[in-house]
Amino acid sequence: MRTVTTRRRAASVVAFTLMALGAATMVVPFLWMVSTALKDKSVVFRYPPQWIPSPAQWQNFVDIWSIMPLARGLANSVIVSGSVVVIGLFTSTLAAFAFATLDLPHKELLFTVVLIIMMFPAITVIIPQFLLYSEIGWIDTLWPLIVPGALGNAAMIFFLRQFIAGLPSELMDAARVDGASVPRTYWTIYLPLLKPAMAAYVIIVFMWTWNQYLEPLIFTHSPNKQTVQLAIAALVSYYREQTNFPIVMAASVIAILPVIIMFVILQRYFIDSFAISGFKG
């Protein structure tokens, strides 16, 4: 008995150590970014490293707004990410509901097409997309960044469909017996039960859309159409020779705050979405 207990403790220690190391690889760079954002540029590369700036240069967070069009970049990112999340949440949940519950012609074939789309790297369709958007006059606008995501996300449709498939099939039967229409069944019965999965959708899609770099770089050119990621990239290029890394890090901290806030607000539902596999009753 002691041998089994000792092995379990040893396994727990090893697992905890590995998780702690994994967490450190993600947390330490973030802490260093915040620390650098509060430093004077003359002490960034001081050895040994100064983790707690003394004194803290809060002026970096004030100066950044006048140095670069950060406000414009944040506004564009909010417009793009907000539109993709809100509209895409509706279209993706609707598609997942249809795939999981409705008897549609060629439903399995259509769902297979969705799975195939997930396997294609996004980079493979960049050139066809650029040619198409050029023809319809969408280049250097926010439409190429909004419309594809707002029409639905293949990976999230699959995730939501699997979540709905885990719900009791009696829900749809009961709705039909009560005479509820398909839209009403979707809106009043299934949508409230999808809250944990929808929270996961919001976090994942918002983070993915907010951090997009390649698509905004290719489809937009004007400074007033830049997202926050392009604005920071332009700032990095400008300050590379001047080595003013605190200014760059201050902009990066401001840019990452919306993602952190979103995760903190929805983290409980995000965890529940992966913990819940179905309902018993």
C-alpha positions, 0 to 999 in steps of 0.5 A: 500500500505504501508503495502505491501511495509513494508512486502516486505522490511521485507522479503528482510531483512530476506532473505538477513540476511539468505543469509549473514549467509549462506555465513559466514559459508563458507567464515569464515572458508576459511579466518581462514585457510588463516590467520592460514597459515600466523601464527607462530604455537605458536600463532594459539590457542591464545585467543582472536583469531588473525585474521591478523597475525603480522608479517605474516609468508610467510616462511610457503609457502616456507617451505611446498615444501621441507617438503612434496611432494606437487609438485608431488601431485599437478602434479598428481591432474592436470593430473587426473582432466585435463584428466577427464574434457577435455575427459569427457566434449567431451563424456558427451556433445556427449551423451547428444546431442544424448539423446536430439536430435537423434532418437535412438533405446531404447533411453528412456530406456538408458536414464532411466539407466543413471538416475538410475546410478545417484541414486547409491552412489559411495561407493557401487561400490568401491569393484567391481571396486577394483577387476576389476582394480586388474585384469587388473593391474591398482592398484597404477596407475592413470588410475582408477582415470581418465578412469571412469570420462573420459567416462562421468558423469551421473549427468552432462549428465542429466544436459547437456541433459536438457540444449540441450532440452531447445534449439529450435528444429528447429535447428536440422531440419534446419541442416537436410535441409541444408544437415549437417551430425550429427557430423557437426551439433553437432560440429558447431551448438550445441557445441557453444550454449553449452558454458554456460553449458560446463563452469558449467561442467568444474567447477563442475567436476574439483572441484569434481575430484580435491577434490577426496579423497576416490578413490585415497586412495583406488586405489593408494599406492605409494607416487609418485602416490598420489594426492594433497589431499592424500599428505595433509592428510599424512601431517596432520597425521605427524603434528598432534602430533607436532601441526604445523597447519600453515604448514598444512593450507599453503598446504591447501591454495595452494591446493585450489587455482586452484579451486578458479582460475577456478571458477573466470575465468568461473563464468559468464558462470557458472551463465548463465548456470543456468539462461538460460532455452531456447532460443526464436526465 
